[in-house]
């Protein structure tokens, strides 16, 4: 009986979080459709570890327009195609000659147990991630959750160790201000527009 109650209680918590995510996500999309890309809020700074074991924070990327994405590499659905989209953004920025010095991509895992440095190196290799401008970062789980929540990305972990999260790509300008969100689930997400948005902000 207690196990059943615990299981049902967990389901209720997940439903509540999902409903909160829907409300937050709707707000994000409305802000993301703002063509003026006004400042939403100051993006939270952090210090996490990159694939070379070095500490990297948002302040270390000052002067660059950044995409920030929260994911985990063993994700069964949305994270892989969204990471592929990010690889296409990278390619576009490389072709325009602005990747690494004026623009960057930051992918933060909230599953450090499975996303070891070796696992992330292998994962990033599948997307030909250029380490000069694409940072795969990890820290402890609680820290990753906290950073995600401060960005407005809600994450819940189920009893099987999988994660439910709102699948958004965040755009942070060179001053560290959060400017807009892109829906990672959008099959028609315009890679060229994202690149142009990043370039435009890099010139502000």
Backbone as numpy.savetxt, mean C-alpha at the origin, in Angstrom:
# Nx Ny Nz CAx CAy CAz Cx Cy Cz
-19.51 -25.30 23.32 -20.34 -24.09 23.32 -19.47 -22.83 23.32
-18.45 -22.83 24.18 -17.57 -21.68 24.25 -16.85 -21.46 22.93
-16.43 -22.58 22.29 -15.74 -22.48 20.99 -16.66 -21.90 19.95
-17.93 -22.33 19.98 -18.91 -21.82 19.02 -19.14 -20.33 19.22
-19.24 -19.94 20.49 -19.45 -18.53 20.79 -18.25 -17.70 20.36
-17.06 -18.25 20.58 -15.84 -17.54 20.19 -15.79 -17.38 18.67
-16.16 -18.46 17.97 -16.16 -18.41 16.51 -17.16 -17.39 15.99
-18.36 -17.40 16.58 -19.39 -16.44 16.16 -18.98 -15.01 16.52
-18.34 -14.87 17.67 -17.87 -13.55 18.07 -16.85 -13.00 17.10
-15.96 -13.89 16.62 -14.96 -13.45 15.65 -15.62 -13.02 14.35
-16.64 -13.77 13.92 -17.35 -13.43 12.69 -18.01 -12.05 12.81
-18.56 -11.77 13.99 -19.20 -10.47 14.21 -18.16 -9.36 14.12
-17.00 -9.59 14.71 -15.93 -8.60 14.65 -15.53 -8.34 13.20
-15.38 -9.42 12.42 -15.00 -9.28 11.01 -16.05 -8.48 10.25
-17.32 -8.77 10.50 -18.40 -8.05 9.81 -18.36 -6.57 10.15
-18.16 -6.26 11.44 -18.09 -4.86 11.85 -16.93 -4.15 11.17
-15.78 -4.82 11.14 -14.61 -4.22 10.49 -14.85 -4.03 9.01
-15.47 -5.02 8.37 -15.74 -4.91 6.93 -16.69 -3.76 6.64
-17.70 -3.58 7.49 -18.63 -2.46 7.30 -17.90 -1.13 7.47
-17.01 -1.07 8.44 -16.21 0.14 8.63 -15.32 0.39 7.43
-14.78 -0.70 6.87 -13.92 -0.58 5.70 -14.69 -0.04 4.50
-15.94 -0.51 4.36 -16.77 -0.04 3.25 -16.99 1.46 3.35
-17.30 1.93 4.58 -17.50 3.36 4.77 -16.24 4.15 4.50
-15.11 3.65 5.03 -13.84 4.33 4.80 -13.47 4.31 3.34
-13.69 3.16 2.71 -13.33 3.00 1.30 -14.15 3.95 0.42
-15.43 4.11 0.75 -16.27 5.04 -0.01 -15.74 6.45 0.09
-15.30 6.82 1.29 -14.69 8.15 1.49 -13.43 8.28 0.67
-12.61 7.23 0.68 -11.37 7.26 -0.09 -11.64 7.48 -1.57
-12.63 6.75 -2.08 -12.93 6.87 -3.50 -13.42 8.27 -3.85
-14.21 8.85 -2.97 -14.67 10.22 -3.23 -13.50 11.18 -3.25
-12.56 10.99 -2.33 -11.38 11.85 -2.31 -10.50 11.58 -3.53
-10.47 10.28 -3.93 -9.65 9.92 -5.08 -10.18 10.48 -6.37
-11.47 10.79 -6.42 -12.06 11.37 -7.63 -11.92 12.88 -7.68
-11.30 13.44 -6.65 -11.08 14.88 -6.61 -9.95 15.24 -7.58
-10.30 15.85 -8.71 -9.31 16.11 -9.75 -8.27 17.12 -9.29
-8.57 17.91 -8.26 -7.60 18.90 -7.77 -6.57 18.25 -6.86
-6.84 17.04 -6.41 -5.94 16.31 -5.52 -5.49 17.18 -4.34
-6.47 17.72 -3.64 -6.12 18.50 -2.45 -5.53 17.59 -1.39
-4.89 18.18 -0.40 -4.28 17.41 0.67 -5.36 16.80 1.55
-5.29 15.48 1.75 -6.23 14.80 2.64 -5.74 14.94 4.08
-4.46 14.62 4.30 -3.85 14.76 5.62 -2.35 14.51 5.47
-1.61 14.78 6.50 -0.20 14.46 6.52 -0.05 12.94 6.63
0.73 12.36 5.74 0.95 10.91 5.79 1.81 10.58 7.00
1.49 9.50 7.71 2.28 9.14 8.90 3.67 8.66 8.51
4.66 9.12 9.23 6.02 8.64 8.96 6.21 7.29 9.65
7.24 6.59 9.25 7.51 5.27 9.82 8.96 4.92 9.55
9.43 3.88 10.21 10.74 3.31 9.94 10.57 1.80 9.86
10.82 1.25 8.68 10.71 -0.19 8.45 11.99 -0.67 7.76
12.13 -1.97 7.64 13.35 -2.55 7.09 13.18 -2.96 5.64
14.13 -2.58 4.79 14.06 -2.97 3.39 14.73 -4.32 3.17
14.81 -4.74 1.92 15.32 -6.08 1.62 16.81 -6.22 1.91
17.51 -5.12 2.07 18.93 -5.15 2.41 19.19 -4.99 3.90
18.11 -4.97 4.68 18.25 -4.84 6.13 18.44 -3.43 6.61
18.23 -2.46 5.74 18.39 -1.05 6.11 17.05 -0.45 6.49
17.07 0.50 7.41 15.86 1.20 7.83 15.48 2.26 6.80
14.23 2.23 6.39 13.72 3.21 5.43 12.42 3.78 5.98
12.30 5.09 5.94 11.09 5.76 6.38 10.58 6.70 5.32
9.38 7.19 5.53 8.79 8.12 4.57 9.64 9.38 4.45
10.22 9.81 5.57 11.05 11.01 5.54 12.31 10.81 4.70
12.76 9.56 4.57 13.93 9.29 3.73 13.62 9.46 2.24
12.34 9.46 1.92 11.91 9.59 0.53 11.36 10.99 0.25
11.64 11.92 1.14 11.20 13.31 0.94 11.76 13.83 -0.38
10.94 14.60 -1.08 11.34 15.12 -2.39 10.89 14.25 -3.53
10.34 13.06 -3.19 9.83 12.15 -4.22 8.33 11.94 -4.04
7.61 11.87 -5.12 6.21 11.48 -5.07 6.15 9.96 -4.96
5.31 9.46 -4.04 5.34 8.04 -3.72 3.96 7.40 -3.81
3.94 6.15 -4.27 2.77 5.29 -4.11 3.05 4.38 -2.93
2.09 4.25 -2.02 2.24 3.37 -0.87 1.14 2.30 -0.94
1.56 1.03 -0.81 0.61 -0.07 -0.91 0.87 -1.09 0.19
-0.18 -1.47 0.91 -0.11 -2.48 1.95 -0.59 -3.81 1.38
0.18 -4.88 1.63 -0.09 -6.16 0.98 0.50 -7.29 1.81
0.30 -8.53 1.34 1.11 -9.66 1.79 1.26 -10.61 0.62
2.42 -11.22 0.50 2.79 -11.93 -0.73 2.02 -13.22 -0.95
1.47 -13.81 0.12 0.71 -15.05 -0.03 -0.80 -14.78 -0.16
-1.15 -13.55 -0.39 -2.54 -13.13 -0.58 -3.18 -13.97 -1.69
-4.37 -14.52 -1.44 -5.00 -15.39 -2.44 -5.74 -14.64 -3.55
-5.86 -13.33 -3.43 -6.67 -12.64 -4.45 -6.09 -11.31 -4.90
-6.34 -10.21 -4.18 -6.14 -8.87 -4.73 -4.71 -8.37 -4.78
-3.86 -8.85 -3.87 -2.52 -8.25 -3.76 -1.65 -8.50 -4.99
-1.76 -9.68 -5.57 -0.91 -10.00 -6.71 -1.25 -9.17 -7.95
-2.53 -9.11 -8.37 -2.83 -8.26 -9.52 -2.57 -6.79 -9.27
-2.74 -6.33 -8.03 -2.46 -4.92 -7.74 -0.96 -4.66 -7.80
-0.16 -5.60 -7.33 1.29 -5.46 -7.44 1.71 -5.46 -8.90
1.03 -6.24 -9.72 1.31 -6.22 -11.16 1.01 -4.84 -11.74
-0.10 -4.23 -11.30 -0.43 -2.88 -11.73 0.68 -1.91 -11.33
1.19 -2.05 -10.12 2.29 -1.20 -9.67 3.53 -1.39 -10.55
3.75 -2.62 -11.00 4.90 -2.87 -11.89 4.74 -2.14 -13.21
3.49 -2.03 -13.67 3.23 -1.29 -14.91 3.42 0.21 -14.70
3.05 0.69 -13.51 3.31 2.10 -13.18 4.81 2.34 -13.17
5.55 1.42 -12.54 7.01 1.54 -12.52 7.56 1.63 -13.93
7.12 0.73 -14.82 7.61 0.73 -16.20 7.34 2.05 -16.89
6.15 2.59 -16.64 5.77 3.86 -17.27 6.67 4.99 -16.77
6.92 5.02 -15.47 7.77 6.06 -14.89 9.22 5.91 -15.35
9.68 4.67 -15.49 11.04 4.44 -16.00 11.15 4.97 -17.42
10.15 4.69 -18.24 10.16 5.15 -19.64 10.14 6.67 -19.74
9.57 7.31 -18.72 9.51 8.78 -18.71 10.74 9.38 -18.02
11.62 8.52 -17.53 12.88 8.99 -16.95 12.76 9.63 -15.59
11.73 9.27 -14.82 11.52 9.93 -13.52 11.50 8.95 -12.35
11.74 7.66 -12.61 11.61 6.68 -11.53 12.91 6.60 -10.74
12.76 6.65 -9.42 13.91 6.53 -8.55 14.42 7.84 -8.01
14.44 8.88 -8.86 14.91 10.17 -8.37 13.76 11.11 -8.03
12.68 11.07 -8.83 11.54 11.95 -8.56 10.31 11.19 -8.08
10.26 9.91 -8.34 9.10 9.11 -7.94 9.56 7.78 -7.35
8.70 7.17 -6.53 9.04 5.90 -5.89 7.76 5.12 -5.58
7.94 3.83 -5.31 6.85 2.95 -4.89 7.26 2.28 -3.59
6.34 2.23 -2.63 6.61 1.62 -1.33 5.56 0.54 -1.08
6.00 -0.71 -0.98 5.10 -1.83 -0.67 5.42 -2.33 0.73
4.41 -2.29 1.61 4.60 -2.64 3.01 3.80 -3.90 3.33
4.48 -4.95 3.78 3.76 -6.17 4.15 3.25 -6.08 5.58
2.05 -6.61 5.80 1.56 -6.73 7.18 1.58 -8.19 7.62
2.41 -9.01 6.92 2.56 -10.42 7.29 4.05 -10.78 7.37
4.79 -10.20 8.34 6.24 -10.42 8.39 6.63 -11.86 8.71
5.72 -12.63 9.30 6.05 -14.02 9.62 6.33 -14.81 8.35
5.43 -14.69 7.38 5.63 -15.40 6.10 6.46 -14.59 5.12
6.33 -13.27 5.20 7.09 -12.41 4.28 8.47 -12.11 4.85
9.31 -13.13 4.85 10.70 -12.98 5.25 11.43 -12.17 4.18
12.63 -11.66 4.46 13.39 -10.96 3.42 13.59 -11.82 2.17
13.84 -13.11 2.37 14.05 -14.01 1.22 12.77 -14.13 0.40
11.63 -14.27 1.10 10.34 -14.38 0.41 10.04 -13.11 -0.37
10.31 -11.95 0.23 10.02 -10.69 -0.45 10.96 -10.45 -1.63
12.21 -10.90 -1.50 13.13 -10.79 -2.64 12.63 -11.60 -3.81
12.17 -12.82 -3.53 11.63 -13.67 -4.58 10.37 -13.07 -5.17
9.49 -12.58 -4.29 8.22 -11.98 -4.73 8.47 -10.76 -5.60
9.34 -9.87 -5.15 9.61 -8.64 -5.91 10.25 -8.95 -7.26
11.02 -10.04 -7.30 11.66 -10.43 -8.55 10.66 -10.81 -9.63
9.51 -11.34 -9.22 8.48 -11.71 -10.18 7.90 -10.47 -10.88
8.08 -9.30 -10.28 7.52 -8.06 -10.84 8.64 -7.11 -11.29
9.83 -7.67 -11.51 11.02 -6.90 -11.93 11.11 -5.55 -11.22
10.91 -5.60 -9.90 10.95 -4.36 -9.11 12.37 -3.79 -9.09
12.49 -2.53 -9.44 13.78 -1.85 -9.45 14.06 -1.32 -8.04
15.06 -1.86 -7.34 15.31 -1.43 -5.96 15.74 0.03 -5.82
16.08 0.67 -6.93 16.43 2.10 -6.87 15.20 2.96 -6.59
14.02 2.40 -6.84 12.84 3.22 -6.63 11.64 2.47 -6.08
11.74 1.13 -5.95 10.63 0.35 -5.42 11.11 -0.33 -4.15
10.54 0.05 -3.02 10.97 -0.41 -1.71 9.95 -1.40 -1.14
10.41 -2.62 -0.87 9.59 -3.61 -0.18 10.02 -3.60 1.28
9.09 -3.25 2.16 9.42 -3.00 3.57 8.67 -3.94 4.49
9.30 -4.24 5.62 8.67 -5.11 6.62 9.07 -4.64 8.02
8.20 -4.96 8.97 8.47 -4.70 10.38 7.66 -5.72 11.15
7.46 -5.53 12.44 6.61 -6.48 13.14 5.15 -6.23 12.78
4.33 -7.24 12.99 2.94 -7.19 12.55 2.17 -6.03 13.17
2.34 -5.83 14.47 1.61 -4.76 15.15 1.97 -3.39 14.57
3.24 -3.19 14.27 3.67 -1.91 13.68 3.06 -1.72 12.31
3.07 -2.77 11.49 2.49 -2.67 10.15 1.00 -2.35 10.21
0.29 -3.00 11.14 -1.13 -2.72 11.32 -1.35 -1.27 11.71
-0.53 -0.79 12.63 -0.66 0.58 13.12 -0.42 1.59 12.00
0.61 1.37 11.20 0.90 2.28 10.08 -0.24 2.26 9.07
-0.72 1.05 8.76 -1.83 0.93 7.80 -3.05 1.71 8.29
-3.38 1.52 9.57 -4.55 2.22 10.13 -4.38 3.73 10.09
-3.17 4.21 10.35 -2.92 5.65 10.32 -3.06 6.20 8.90
-2.79 5.36 7.91 -2.99 5.75 6.52 -4.46 5.68 6.11
-5.28 5.01 6.93 -6.69 4.83 6.60 -6.98 3.49 5.98
-6.01 2.58 6.02 -6.19 1.24 5.47 -6.50 0.30 6.63
-7.67 -0.32 6.61 -8.07 -1.21 7.70 -7.71 -2.65 7.35
-7.19 -3.36 8.34 -6.74 -4.73 8.16 -7.28 -5.57 9.31
-7.78 -6.77 8.99 -8.20 -7.71 10.03 -7.62 -9.07 9.68
-7.11 -9.78 10.68 -6.51 -11.10 10.49 -7.47 -12.17 10.98
-7.72 -13.18 10.13 -8.65 -14.23 10.54 -7.91 -15.36 11.25
-8.65 -16.38 11.65 -8.07 -17.46 12.44 -7.14 -18.36 11.63
-7.20 -18.26 10.31 -6.32 -19.03 9.45 -5.05 -18.27 9.10
-4.95 -17.05 9.61 -3.75 -16.25 9.36 -3.81 -15.44 8.08
-4.98 -15.41 7.44 -5.14 -14.57 6.25 -5.67 -13.20 6.67
-5.54 -12.24 5.75 -5.87 -10.87 6.07 -6.96 -10.36 5.13
-7.88 -9.60 5.70 -8.86 -8.86 4.91 -8.49 -7.38 5.03
-8.44 -6.69 3.90 -8.02 -5.29 3.93 -8.64 -4.56 2.75
-8.79 -3.24 2.90 -9.27 -2.47 1.75 -8.08 -2.25 0.83
-8.30 -2.62 -0.43 -7.22 -2.72 -1.40 -7.05 -1.41 -2.15
-6.31 -0.50 -1.52 -6.11 0.82 -2.11 -4.63 1.14 -2.27
-4.34 1.94 -3.28 -3.00 2.46 -3.51 -3.02 3.93 -3.11
-2.11 4.32 -2.24 -2.12 5.68 -1.71 -1.07 6.52 -2.41
-1.42 7.74 -2.72 -0.50 8.67 -3.37 -0.05 9.73 -2.37
1.25 9.79 -2.12 1.84 10.73 -1.17 2.78 11.66 -1.94
2.63 12.95 -1.74 3.46 13.89 -2.50 4.85 14.03 -1.89
5.69 14.84 -2.52 7.09 14.95 -2.10 7.25 15.63 -0.75
6.19 16.31 -0.28 6.23 16.94 1.03 5.73 16.02 2.14
5.25 14.82 1.74 4.75 13.88 2.73 3.27 14.02 3.03
2.53 14.67 2.13 1.08 14.82 2.29 0.36 13.75 1.49
-0.65 13.14 2.09 -1.49 12.17 1.41 -2.46 12.91 0.50
-2.42 12.61 -0.79 -3.19 13.40 -1.75 -4.41 12.70 -2.33
-4.32 11.39 -2.56 -5.48 10.69 -3.10 -5.28 9.19 -2.96
-6.33 8.43 -3.29 -6.31 6.98 -3.27 -6.75 6.46 -4.63
-6.22 5.31 -5.01 -6.68 4.61 -6.20 -7.24 3.26 -5.77
-8.32 2.85 -6.42 -8.95 1.57 -6.12 -8.16 0.45 -6.79
-7.45 -0.34 -6.00 -6.65 -1.42 -6.56 -7.47 -2.51 -7.20
-8.76 -2.58 -6.89 -9.64 -3.60 -7.47 -10.21 -3.18 -8.82
-9.96 -1.94 -9.22 -10.53 -1.42 -10.46 -9.80 -2.03 -11.65
-10.51 -2.86 -12.42 -9.91 -3.51 -13.58 -9.52 -2.51 -14.66
-10.13 -1.33 -14.61 -9.85 -0.30 -15.61 -8.94 0.80 -15.06
-8.25 0.51 -13.99 -7.35 1.50 -13.41 -6.33 1.94 -14.45
-6.24 3.26 -14.63 -5.41 3.83 -15.69 -3.98 4.06 -15.20
-3.09 3.17 -15.63 -1.69 3.26 -15.22 -1.06 4.57 -15.67
-1.37 4.98 -16.87 -0.82 6.22 -17.41 -1.25 7.42 -16.58
-2.51 7.42 -16.13 -3.00 8.53 -15.31 -2.29 8.57 -13.96
-2.07 7.41 -13.36 -1.36 7.38 -12.08 0.03 7.96 -12.25
0.71 7.56 -13.32 2.06 8.07 -13.59 2.03 9.58 -13.80
1.05 10.05 -14.54 0.93 11.50 -14.78 0.64 12.25 -13.50
-0.21 11.67 -12.63 -0.49 12.29 -11.34 0.80 12.43 -10.52
1.60 11.38 -10.53 2.85 11.40 -9.76 3.82 12.45 -10.32
3.91 12.51 -11.62 4.80 13.49 -12.26 4.34 14.90 -11.97
3.01 15.12 -12.05 2.47 16.45 -11.79 2.79 16.90 -10.37
2.63 15.98 -9.39 2.93 16.33 -8.01 4.42 16.54 -7.78
5.25 15.86 -8.54 6.69 16.05 -8.38 7.15 17.42 -8.84
6.29 18.09 -9.61 6.63 19.42 -10.13 6.06 20.54 -9.27
5.25 20.20 -8.27 4.65 21.23 -7.42 5.69 21.91 -6.54
